[in-house]
Amino acid sequence: MSASNKPQLPSGPGLAALPGELHDAVQGLWHGSLGHTVRCVPTRRTVTCGEGTARLFGKWRTGQGRSAAAEWRWLHLLPMLGLRVPVPVAWLGQGRRTLLVTAAVSGRSMDAWLVEAAANGWLPQLVDCACCCVAPIVRRLHDHGLVYRDLYWNHVFVDDPRGAAGVTFLDVERVLRPWFWWRRWVVKDLAGLLASSPVPVPARAGLRFLRAYLGEPLVRHRGLIEAIVRKARRIRRHVPRYG
């Protein structure tokens, strides 16, 4: 098929600057000739194509244009604040359907690392990584007046928690600059991490993480600790809509 006869892509941010091979990959994802589904719920579907450093992820949405726009915006803004996120490639849409494409990230999710660390006896080293590498970044986000609202360990990717522990945050569409109930949102972020460990973690590890986040002793923060624990219990009782 000649270039002039190829199905055309709808316009969207990032498309014009893409080199040929990357443009072709985005086109293949849009038209369904590339990629396979890795997660699917009624209004969202995530697909992937390619391998290694050339791997791409595409997030399809139906009727969620605002979420797609928000994620595209935060993927560009959060790196300016020192947070590593997936590299945005393109965002395009037609009617009620949008497709946001990002580059794959390195490492594995922290919930996967937690399972491996607990099974193989190096959970203390992983707790060290969380305290040294993840807690300060969460604090940096909050210091800039932003909350994540979807902060669970499966959204935190780490390259190598026993070596080069580069940290990447996924699914940033719900990041918010709240004007009200600031403490409530901070508690929700921290409780999300406490509640989402797939393996039992000693209470002292959670307290170490919170101290690393606060940068000071916990003696004056008993109310915050109790609020986080209560919220974590409620999160654990919640049954995900789609699993």
Secondary structure, 3 states (H helix, E strand, C coil): CCHHHCCCCCCCCCCCCCCHHHHHHHHHHHHCCCCEEEEEECCEEEEEECCHHHCEEEEEEECCHHHHHHHHHHHHHHHHHCCCCCCEEEEEEECCEEEEEEECCCCEEHHHHHHHHHHHCCHHHHHHHHHHHHHHHHHHHHHCCCECCCCCHHHEEECCCCCCCCEEECCCCCCECCCCCHHHHHHHHHHHHHHCCCCCCCHHHHHHHHHHHHCCCHHHCHHHHHHHHHHHHHHHHCCCCCC
